[in-house]
Amino acid sequence: MRFRLLVSCFSLAFLAASPAVFGAAADALPTSSEIKEAFEAQQYPQVLQKLNRVLILKGKAAQDYNRHDLLLIKAETHLRLKAMSAAAQAFQEASKEAPDGPAAANDIATELLVRKSTATLTYQPKAKDPADKTKSLPTIDIVEPEDRKKAIAAFFADEFAATEALVKAAKQGRSISNVQQVLPTIRNTRWLEMAATGKDDKSKAMVADLATRAKTLLDTSLKEFKTTVDDIERSSMEVTTAHVPVTDKQTGKILYFVNKYKYRGPSNQQMGTIRDMVSTCSKIYDSCDELGGSLGSTGKEFDAVKEQAKSVGTKANNISTHDWRQVYDNPPPGPPPPAK
């Protein structure tokens, strides 16, 4: 009897605990292997459900997962569901988690390819059939790896030809804005070349002269800025005499004047010019990394320009923020001599 009672109690305890146990099992997070198996089995809706549960994890909870790999599975899943925009977005997110440059290049190139492809998951090359210039080349599938590599190579060839024309026009431009406008296209073309060939030699060669042109334009502008800032500084630092009134503390009437000294300070027009210089130098400084990364071979080619922009911008900012109303008992230092 006692044994039966124990068994009954055990059974009741087990049944009472079963919902929690089963619930915990049901709530267990999917493993990377389970997600990959579901993808290989073409269970795409389930794949996305599993991915949504693990991609939101942070910190220690996410340590057992390779976020880059999971994002690629997400991108490939969306692609097979013909959700082109979602696939491109996932490839873009994957590129930010890429372990190295080649992986990032492949992710970005695939994102660009998906955005250029049709809803039938194919890419239409712009080039004509070499055997018959009146015919287009056949479309290329973008889903299977070998076909996708061919599609990226064809896409690179198309984009390189278009980018070459834009670079040529930018070289002839007289403003740095002509160069800056073409930078996104240049960057994308370099990513495509790296994904297609493993190198970016053609892209580097294409923009070599453009990098020189950009540095020349910036150097010329900054030299002009420096001359303008120096001239405004000298005229602003011209010492003048200020007749400061001394008033009666009780009546507030002016009793007499004493001579003090002050700087002339910039005019309203000069102050506007200086503030424009501060803004422009800041933009040049911020753009140097982008210019170096897009046009240079090391990314450091515009460091000297960057430092020059910082120097001129800092001097202009000091002028714009100085208290030019301050008066001195003795003559303050005069303006610096003109640069030789």
Summary of the structure (lengths in Angstrom):
residues: 340
radius of gyration: 33.6
end to end distance: 112.3
largest distance: 118.3
contacts: 958
relative contact order: 0.06
helix: 66%
strand: 9%
